[in-house]
């Protein structure tokens, strides 16, 4: 059975009709005692850091990374596949947990309308997860903006650190797509309102505070990392940190509960840790390290995802998160759809429902390049064909044959329509890989390489670029960061998610292109260097018709429009 024809219930209708178990029963599946649970109502909870400290030393279970081909407007269903696979493994008797990121309100009200899976493969309560949840993003935004306020206050009251107002690099954040805030002036209205200067807003998921929270394993580490954040430079070009402003302790206090992982459930009552939410096109794109390690200590299998395509999320998962944490996925699941491959093959969105095996064939280079990259990391991989009702057996056979030629299995999955039952064959393929193959993970670059060499390695090995380029001013910043002692850090490349190149219109597998580097900055607290390429923005804008226009609530509190 493939995805049913319309009319079918919407995601929110399916979620609302589900019978949820008390969160204490979900925790009990992982042998988490009630003393280590902090409930938010009866269907969601925070898990105490005592629980993490208790299980951290336990022998970890298997880690499965779910990633995807380069995304298109046709959709790939990475989160849906992550959830469906976890439900399927539990059906096969394997104690399994899900680890995914928290949705940002930006895309919820912008392009997507929701981000908790779909169909019969969802994490619930869906409305809560999509809208505010347990307040983690609010806490991150407030902590970030406290640092902004303390910085401007320091300049106003004497500027003892000799901060150059023209060299302030710390913006403010808000968890909403708002292009009007990209560039602003602050401090207007006279001396009582501070020093006038140019500034701007980023979206909360792009904040270094978000990255720090997702990479910290204790409150002490969180506080130490926050203290290293560089907010500005002095008149003689020396960095000024949050610790020098004496604000990192207060920031950590604001984040003390946000650091605790959130526990919810899937529609089939699989435990799901939904925690942290950096975007992979502008940040490192993985859920929190503390949630991943907690799940691995409590489960036989942990299914996690990395944002957008494997060239972004999976690369950063491996080269940043795994490098720091000493992790390595046992298996990678690469999600693809017939519809998306047709778009990579040149079709428009309006033509995707018409059978066209030739277009699928033309789109295969994108899939095969991602497989090449995953194999280059030394990781076993299986392709999940997320099936739609319009897909034909001939079209899916094109994918299966192409994957077989590179010794990879491609498994059709119908979890959107059937939940875990529809992903049983995929789960069995994952189990076979964990039993028969060994992960021998290799990083894309080594710590001792220069920052320029690291960026070039990602561009050439992962994206397929011929070379990287930058203007003299940016080259000087590379050199300055090396001389300041940051050359050993990994690189976090901000790039469009829609293409291997920096041109979102170049689908498939572009060739003969260079990667233009627009800027480079250090995130000293997070422990990586951010490289901006092409026209990528750290504050997205809303589309012409935002998803917010379809979201509503009735007098009984029922929300509509989230999907």
C-alpha positions as CSV (number, residue, x, y, z in Angstrom):
1,X,0.0,0.0,0.0
2,X,1.4,3.4,-1.0
3,X,0.3,6.8,0.1
4,X,-3.5,6.9,-0.2
5,X,-5.3,9.1,-2.6
6,X,-7.1,12.2,-1.4
7,X,-9.1,12.9,0.6
8,X,-7.0,11.8,3.6
9,X,-6.7,13.3,7.1
10,X,-4.3,16.1,7.5
11,X,-1.2,15.7,9.7
12,X,-2.8,17.7,12.5
13,X,-6.1,15.6,12.3
14,X,-4.1,12.4,12.5
15,X,-2.1,13.7,15.5
16,X,-5.2,15.0,17.3
17,X,-6.9,11.6,16.9
18,X,-4.0,9.7,18.4
19,X,-4.3,8.1,21.8
20,X,-1.2,9.2,23.7
21,X,0.3,7.4,26.6
22,X,1.3,9.3,29.8
23,X,4.9,10.5,29.5
24,X,5.8,8.4,32.6
25,X,4.9,5.3,30.6
26,X,7.1,6.4,27.7
27,X,10.0,7.0,30.1
28,X,9.4,3.6,31.7
29,X,10.1,2.0,28.3
30,X,13.7,3.3,28.7
31,X,13.8,2.5,32.4
32,X,13.9,6.2,33.4
33,X,12.5,6.5,36.9
34,X,9.9,9.1,37.8
35,X,12.5,10.9,40.0
36,X,14.4,11.8,36.8
37,X,11.4,13.1,34.9
38,X,10.2,16.7,35.0
39,X,6.7,16.6,33.4
40,X,5.3,19.4,31.3
41,X,1.6,18.4,31.5
42,X,1.1,14.6,31.0
43,X,2.4,14.1,27.4
44,X,5.8,15.8,27.5
45,X,8.7,16.1,30.0
46,X,12.2,17.3,30.6
47,X,14.7,14.6,31.6
48,X,17.0,15.6,34.4
49,X,20.7,16.0,34.0
50,X,21.1,13.4,36.8
51,X,19.7,10.8,34.4
52,X,22.2,11.8,31.8
53,X,25.1,11.6,34.3
54,X,23.8,8.1,35.3
55,X,23.6,6.6,31.8
56,X,26.5,8.4,30.2
57,X,28.9,5.7,31.3
58,X,26.7,2.9,30.0
59,X,27.6,1.0,26.9
60,X,25.9,2.8,24.0
61,X,23.6,1.3,21.6
62,X,23.7,1.6,17.8
63,X,23.4,5.0,16.1
64,X,21.6,5.4,12.8
65,X,21.9,8.7,10.9
66,X,19.1,9.6,8.6
67,X,20.0,12.2,5.9
68,X,18.7,13.0,2.4
69,X,19.4,14.0,-1.2
70,X,19.4,17.7,-1.9
71,X,16.0,19.0,-0.9
72,X,13.4,20.3,-3.5
73,X,9.9,21.8,-3.2
74,X,8.7,18.2,-3.9
75,X,9.7,17.1,-0.4
76,X,11.9,14.2,0.7
77,X,10.4,13.3,4.1
78,X,13.6,12.9,6.2
79,X,11.9,13.5,9.6
80,X,9.0,11.3,8.6
81,X,11.4,8.5,7.6
82,X,13.4,8.9,10.9
83,X,10.2,8.4,12.9
84,X,8.8,5.6,10.7
85,X,12.1,3.7,10.9
86,X,12.2,4.0,14.7
87,X,8.6,2.7,14.9
88,X,9.5,-0.2,12.6
89,X,12.5,-1.2,14.7
90,X,10.4,-1.2,17.8
91,X,7.9,-3.5,16.0
92,X,10.8,-5.8,15.4
93,X,11.5,-6.0,19.1
94,X,14.5,-3.6,19.2
95,X,14.4,-1.0,22.0
96,X,14.6,2.2,19.9
97,X,14.5,5.9,20.5
98,X,14.1,8.9,18.1
99,X,16.4,11.9,18.4
100,X,15.3,14.9,16.3
101,X,15.5,18.7,16.4
102,X,12.9,21.1,17.7
103,X,11.0,23.0,15.0
104,X,11.7,26.8,14.6
105,X,8.7,29.1,14.4
106,X,10.4,30.6,11.4
107,X,9.6,27.8,8.9
108,X,6.5,26.8,10.8
109,X,4.9,30.2,9.9
110,X,7.0,30.6,6.7
111,X,7.4,27.7,4.2
112,X,6.5,24.4,5.9
113,X,3.7,24.9,8.3
114,X,5.0,22.3,10.7
115,X,8.1,20.1,11.4
116,X,7.1,17.1,13.5
117,X,7.0,14.4,10.8
118,X,3.9,13.7,8.8
119,X,1.0,11.2,8.1
120,X,1.2,8.2,10.4
121,X,4.9,8.9,11.3
122,X,4.8,11.8,13.6
123,X,6.1,12.9,17.0
124,X,3.3,14.2,19.3
125,X,1.8,16.3,20.8
126,X,2.3,17.9,17.3
127,X,0.8,21.3,18.1
128,X,2.9,21.8,21.2
129,X,6.1,20.6,19.5
130,X,5.6,23.1,16.7
131,X,4.5,26.0,18.8
132,X,6.7,27.0,21.8
133,X,7.1,23.4,23.1
134,X,8.9,23.5,26.5
135,X,10.3,27.1,25.9
136,X,13.8,26.1,24.9
137,X,14.0,28.5,22.0
138,X,12.6,31.3,24.1
139,X,15.3,30.7,26.7
140,X,18.0,30.7,24.0
141,X,16.7,33.9,22.5
142,X,16.6,35.6,25.9
143,X,20.1,34.5,26.8
144,X,21.4,35.7,23.5
145,X,19.7,39.1,23.8
146,X,20.8,39.5,27.4
147,X,24.4,39.4,26.1
148,X,23.4,42.0,23.4
149,X,21.9,44.3,26.0
150,X,24.9,43.9,28.4
151,X,27.2,44.7,25.5
152,X,25.4,48.0,24.6
153,X,25.1,48.9,28.2
154,X,28.8,48.5,28.7
155,X,29.5,50.8,25.8
156,X,27.0,53.3,27.2
157,X,28.5,53.4,30.7
158,X,32.1,54.3,30.1
159,X,33.3,51.5,27.8
160,X,36.0,50.3,30.1
161,X,37.0,47.5,27.6
162,X,37.5,50.1,24.8
163,X,35.1,48.3,22.5
164,X,35.0,49.8,19.0
165,X,31.2,50.3,18.2
166,X,32.0,49.8,14.5
167,X,33.5,46.3,15.3
168,X,30.6,44.8,17.3
169,X,29.9,41.4,15.8
170,X,27.1,40.2,18.1
171,X,23.6,40.8,16.7
172,X,20.2,40.1,18.3
173,X,17.9,37.2,17.5
174,X,14.3,36.4,17.1
175,X,12.7,33.0,16.2
176,X,10.8,34.3,13.2
177,X,11.6,34.9,9.5
178,X,11.8,38.7,9.3
179,X,13.8,40.2,6.5
180,X,13.2,43.7,7.7
181,X,15.4,43.1,10.7
182,X,18.5,41.9,8.7
183,X,20.1,45.4,9.0
184,X,19.0,48.0,11.5
185,X,20.3,50.9,13.5
186,X,20.3,50.8,17.3
187,X,20.9,53.4,19.9
188,X,19.0,56.2,18.2
189,X,17.2,59.0,20.1
190,X,20.0,60.7,21.9
191,X,22.7,59.9,24.4
192,X,20.2,58.4,26.9
193,X,19.5,55.6,24.5
194,X,23.1,54.5,24.0
195,X,25.7,54.7,21.2
196,X,24.1,54.7,17.7
197,X,25.5,51.9,15.5
198,X,24.6,49.5,12.7
199,X,23.4,46.1,13.8
200,X,20.8,43.5,12.8
201,X,18.9,40.3,13.8
202,X,19.6,36.6,13.0
203,X,17.0,33.9,13.5
204,X,17.4,32.1,16.8
205,X,18.4,28.8,15.2
206,X,21.5,30.6,13.8
207,X,22.6,31.9,17.2
208,X,25.9,30.7,18.6
209,X,24.0,30.2,21.9
210,X,21.9,27.5,20.1
211,X,25.1,25.8,18.9
212,X,26.6,25.9,22.3
213,X,23.6,24.4,24.0
214,X,23.5,21.6,21.4
215,X,27.2,20.8,22.0
216,X,27.4,21.1,25.8
217,X,27.2,18.1,28.1
218,X,26.9,19.9,31.5
219,X,26.0,23.2,33.0
220,X,29.6,23.9,33.7
221,X,30.6,23.2,30.1
222,X,27.7,25.4,28.9
223,X,28.9,28.3,31.1
224,X,32.5,28.0,30.0
225,X,31.6,27.9,26.3
226,X,29.3,30.9,26.7
227,X,32.1,32.8,28.3
228,X,34.3,32.3,25.2
229,X,31.7,33.9,22.8
230,X,33.3,36.8,21.0
231,X,31.0,39.8,20.8
232,X,33.1,42.6,19.6
233,X,36.7,43.9,19.1
234,X,38.5,46.8,20.7
235,X,40.0,49.8,19.0
236,X,43.3,47.9,18.7
237,X,41.4,44.9,17.3
238,X,41.5,42.6,20.3
239,X,38.5,40.3,20.9
240,X,36.0,41.0,23.7
241,X,34.2,38.0,25.2
242,X,31.0,37.4,27.2
243,X,33.2,36.5,30.1
244,X,34.8,39.9,30.0
245,X,31.3,41.4,30.2
246,X,30.6,39.1,33.2
247,X,27.4,37.9,31.7
248,X,28.0,34.2,30.9
249,X,26.9,33.0,34.4
250,X,23.5,34.8,34.0
251,X,23.2,33.4,30.5
252,X,23.8,29.9,31.8
253,X,21.2,30.4,34.5
254,X,18.6,31.3,31.9
255,X,19.5,28.1,30.0
256,X,19.6,25.7,33.0
257,X,16.3,24.0,32.0
258,X,16.7,24.4,28.3
259,X,19.8,22.1,28.5
260,X,17.7,19.2,29.8
261,X,16.5,17.0,26.9
262,X,12.7,16.9,26.1
263,X,10.9,13.5,25.9
264,X,7.8,13.0,23.9
265,X,6.5,10.0,21.8
266,X,5.6,9.0,18.3
267,X,2.1,8.0,17.2
268,X,3.2,4.4,18.0
269,X,4.5,5.4,21.4
270,X,8.2,5.1,20.5
271,X,10.2,7.4,22.9
272,X,11.4,10.5,21.1
273,X,13.9,13.1,22.3
274,X,13.2,16.4,20.6
275,X,15.9,18.9,21.6
276,X,17.8,21.7,20.1
277,X,17.3,23.1,16.6
278,X,20.2,24.6,14.6
279,X,19.5,24.8,10.8
280,X,22.0,22.9,8.7
281,X,22.2,25.5,5.9
282,X,23.4,28.3,8.3
283,X,24.5,26.4,11.4
284,X,25.6,22.8,12.3
285,X,22.1,21.2,11.9
286,X,22.0,18.5,14.5
287,X,19.9,17.9,17.6
288,X,21.7,18.2,21.0
289,X,24.7,16.0,21.8
290,X,23.3,15.4,25.3
291,X,20.0,14.0,23.9
292,X,21.8,11.8,21.4
293,X,24.1,10.3,24.1
294,X,21.3,9.9,26.5
295,X,19.2,8.0,23.9
296,X,22.2,5.8,23.0
297,X,22.7,5.0,26.7
298,X,19.1,4.0,27.1
299,X,18.3,2.3,23.8
300,X,19.5,-0.5,21.5
301,X,19.0,1.8,18.5
302,X,19.0,5.5,18.3
303,X,17.6,7.0,15.1
304,X,18.7,10.6,14.6
305,X,18.6,13.0,11.6
306,X,20.8,15.8,10.3
307,X,19.3,18.8,8.5
308,X,18.7,19.2,4.8
309,X,20.9,17.1,2.3
310,X,23.9,15.0,3.3
311,X,26.2,17.6,1.9
312,X,25.1,20.0,4.7
313,X,23.6,18.1,7.7
314,X,25.5,14.9,7.5
315,X,28.8,16.6,6.8
316,X,28.4,18.8,9.9
317,X,27.1,15.9,11.9
318,X,30.4,14.0,11.1
319,X,33.0,16.7,11.0
320,X,31.7,18.8,13.9
321,X,29.4,16.8,16.2
322,X,31.0,13.3,15.9
323,X,34.5,14.8,15.9
324,X,33.8,16.5,19.3
325,X,31.8,13.7,20.9
326,X,33.8,10.7,19.7
327,X,30.6,9.3,18.0
328,X,30.3,7.4,14.7
329,X,27.0,6.3,13.0
330,X,26.7,2.6,12.5
331,X,24.5,3.0,9.5
332,X,23.4,6.0,7.3
333,X,19.9,6.0,5.7
334,X,19.7,8.3,2.7
335,X,16.2,9.4,1.9
336,X,15.0,10.0,-1.6
337,X,11.7,10.4,-3.4
338,X,10.8,9.7,-7.0
339,X,9.2,13.2,-7.1
340,X,12.4,15.0,-5.9
341,X,14.6,13.1,-8.4
342,X,12.3,14.2,-11.2
343,X,12.9,17.8,-10.1
344,X,16.6,17.1,-10.1
345,X,16.1,15.7,-13.6
346,X,14.6,19.0,-14.8
347,X,10.9,18.7,-14.3
348,X,8.8,21.4,-12.7
349,X,6.6,20.9,-9.7
350,X,3.4,20.8,-11.7
351,X,4.7,17.8,-13.7
352,X,5.7,15.5,-10.9
353,X,2.5,13.4,-10.7
354,X,2.9,12.2,-14.3
355,X,4.9,9.0,-14.6
356,X,8.3,9.8,-16.1
357,X,11.1,7.2,-15.6
358,X,13.4,9.1,-17.9
359,X,13.3,12.2,-15.6
360,X,14.0,10.0,-12.6
361,X,17.1,8.7,-14.5
362,X,18.2,12.2,-15.2
363,X,18.0,13.1,-11.5
364,X,20.0,10.2,-10.3
365,X,23.4,12.0,-10.3
366,X,22.3,13.9,-7.2
367,X,21.5,10.7,-5.4
368,X,24.7,9.0,-6.5
369,X,26.9,12.0,-5.5
370,X,25.4,11.8,-1.9
371,X,26.1,8.0,-1.9
372,X,29.6,8.7,-3.0
373,X,30.1,11.1,-0.2
374,X,28.7,8.8,2.5
375,X,30.9,5.9,1.3
376,X,33.8,8.3,1.3
377,X,33.2,8.8,5.0
378,X,33.5,5.0,5.4
379,X,29.9,4.5,6.5
380,X,27.4,1.7,5.5
381,X,24.4,3.1,3.8
382,X,20.9,2.1,2.6
383,X,18.6,4.3,0.5
384,X,15.0,4.8,1.7
385,X,12.6,5.5,-1.2
386,X,9.9,7.5,0.6
387,X,6.9,6.4,-1.6
388,X,4.0,8.4,-2.9
389,X,0.9,7.1,-4.5
390,X,1.8,8.6,-7.8
391,X,5.1,6.6,-7.9
392,X,5.2,3.8,-10.4
393,X,7.1,0.5,-10.1
394,X,9.0,1.4,-13.2
395,X,10.2,4.7,-11.6
396,X,11.2,3.0,-8.4
397,X,13.0,0.3,-10.3
398,X,15.2,3.0,-11.9
399,X,16.4,4.0,-8.4
400,X,16.9,0.4,-7.3
401,X,19.0,-0.5,-10.3
402,X,21.2,2.6,-10.0
403,X,21.8,1.9,-6.3
404,X,22.5,-1.8,-6.9
405,X,25.2,-0.8,-9.4
406,X,27.1,0.9,-6.6
407,X,26.4,-2.0,-4.2
408,X,23.7,-0.1,-2.2
409,X,20.2,-1.4,-1.4
410,X,17.2,0.9,-2.2
411,X,14.1,0.1,-0.1
412,X,10.7,1.5,-0.9
413,X,8.9,2.6,2.4
414,X,5.3,3.6,3.0
415,X,5.6,4.9,6.6
416,X,3.6,8.1,5.8
417,X,0.5,6.0,5.1
418,X,1.2,2.9,7.3
419,X,3.5,4.1,10.1
420,X,6.1,1.6,11.3
421,X,4.4,-1.2,9.4
422,X,5.4,0.5,6.1
423,X,9.1,0.8,7.1
424,X,9.6,-2.8,8.2
425,X,11.7,-3.7,5.1
426,X,13.8,-0.6,5.7
427,X,14.3,-1.6,9.3
428,X,15.4,-5.1,8.4
429,X,17.9,-3.6,5.9
430,X,19.3,-1.4,8.6
431,X,19.6,-4.3,11.0
432,X,21.4,-6.4,8.3
433,X,23.9,-3.6,7.8
434,X,24.7,-3.3,11.5
435,X,25.3,-7.0,11.7
436,X,27.3,-7.5,8.5
437,X,29.2,-4.3,8.0
438,X,31.5,-2.2,10.1
439,X,31.6,1.6,10.3
440,X,35.1,2.9,9.6
441,X,34.3,6.6,9.7
442,X,36.8,9.1,8.3
443,X,36.5,12.8,8.6
444,X,36.5,15.1,5.5
445,X,39.6,16.9,6.8
446,X,42.0,16.8,9.7
447,X,42.4,19.2,12.6
448,X,45.9,20.1,11.6
449,X,44.9,21.4,8.2
450,X,44.5,25.1,7.8
451,X,41.1,26.7,7.7
452,X,41.4,27.4,4.0
453,X,42.4,23.8,3.3
454,X,39.4,22.5,5.4
455,X,36.9,24.6,3.4
456,X,38.5,23.5,0.2
457,X,38.3,19.9,1.2
458,X,34.6,20.1,1.9
459,X,34.0,22.1,-1.3
460,X,35.9,19.7,-3.5
461,X,35.2,16.3,-1.9
462,X,31.6,16.9,-0.8
463,X,30.2,19.5,-3.1
464,X,32.2,18.7,-6.2
465,X,33.6,22.2,-6.7
466,X,36.7,22.8,-8.7
467,X,38.1,25.5,-6.4
468,X,37.2,28.0,-3.7
469,X,37.6,31.7,-4.0
470,X,37.5,34.8,-1.8
471,X,38.3,38.5,-2.0
472,X,41.5,39.8,-0.4
473,X,39.5,41.2,2.7
474,X,38.2,37.7,3.4
475,X,41.5,36.1,2.8
476,X,43.0,38.4,5.4
477,X,40.3,37.2,7.9
478,X,41.4,33.6,7.2
479,X,44.9,34.6,8.0
480,X,44.0,36.6,11.1
481,X,41.9,33.6,12.6
482,X,44.9,31.3,12.0
483,X,47.2,33.7,13.8
484,X,44.8,34.1,16.7
485,X,44.9,30.3,17.3
486,X,41.6,29.2,15.8
487,X,43.1,27.3,12.9
488,X,42.6,23.9,14.6
489,X,38.8,24.3,14.7
490,X,36.4,22.6,12.3
491,X,34.5,24.6,9.7
492,X,30.7,25.1,9.5
493,X,29.9,26.2,6.0
494,X,26.7,28.2,5.5
495,X,25.4,27.3,2.0
496,X,22.1,27.0,0.1
497,X,20.5,23.6,0.8
498,X,19.0,23.3,-2.7
499,X,22.2,22.6,-4.6
500,X,25.7,21.2,-4.2
501,X,26.8,24.6,-5.6
502,X,25.9,28.1,-4.2
503,X,23.3,28.6,-6.9
504,X,20.0,27.1,-5.7
505,X,18.8,26.8,-9.3
506,X,21.5,24.3,-10.1
507,X,19.9,21.0,-9.2
508,X,21.2,17.5,-9.9
509,X,25.0,17.3,-9.7
510,X,26.5,20.5,-10.9
511,X,30.0,20.5,-12.4
512,X,32.7,23.0,-13.2
513,X,31.9,25.5,-10.5
514,X,33.8,27.4,-7.8
515,X,32.7,28.0,-4.3
516,X,32.7,31.8,-3.5
517,X,33.4,32.6,0.2
518,X,31.7,35.8,1.3
519,X,32.8,36.0,4.9
520,X,34.3,34.0,7.8
521,X,33.8,34.4,11.5
522,X,34.8,32.4,14.6
523,X,32.2,30.9,17.0
524,X,34.7,30.4,19.7
525,X,32.2,29.2,22.3
526,X,30.7,26.6,19.9
527,X,34.1,25.6,18.8
528,X,33.9,26.0,15.1
529,X,34.5,28.6,12.4
530,X,31.5,29.8,10.3
531,X,32.1,30.3,6.6
532,X,29.4,32.2,4.6
533,X,29.1,31.4,1.0
534,X,27.1,32.7,-1.9
535,X,23.9,34.7,-0.9
536,X,23.1,32.6,2.2
537,X,21.3,34.6,4.9
538,X,21.3,34.0,8.6
539,X,17.9,35.8,8.8
540,X,15.4,34.2,6.3
541,X,12.4,36.1,4.9
542,X,8.8,35.0,4.6
543,X,7.5,33.8,1.2
544,X,4.8,35.7,-0.7
545,X,2.1,33.5,0.8
546,X,3.4,32.5,4.3
547,X,2.1,29.3,6.0
548,X,0.9,31.6,8.8
549,X,-2.0,32.6,6.6
550,X,-3.5,29.1,6.9
551,X,-2.9,28.7,10.6
552,X,-5.9,29.4,12.9
553,X,-7.6,28.4,16.2
554,X,-11.2,28.0,17.1
555,X,-13.0,28.9,20.4
556,X,-12.3,25.4,21.8
557,X,-8.6,25.7,21.3
558,X,-8.3,23.5,18.2
559,X,-5.5,24.6,15.9
560,X,-5.8,24.2,12.2
561,X,-3.3,24.7,9.4
562,X,-0.2,23.1,10.9
563,X,0.9,20.3,8.6
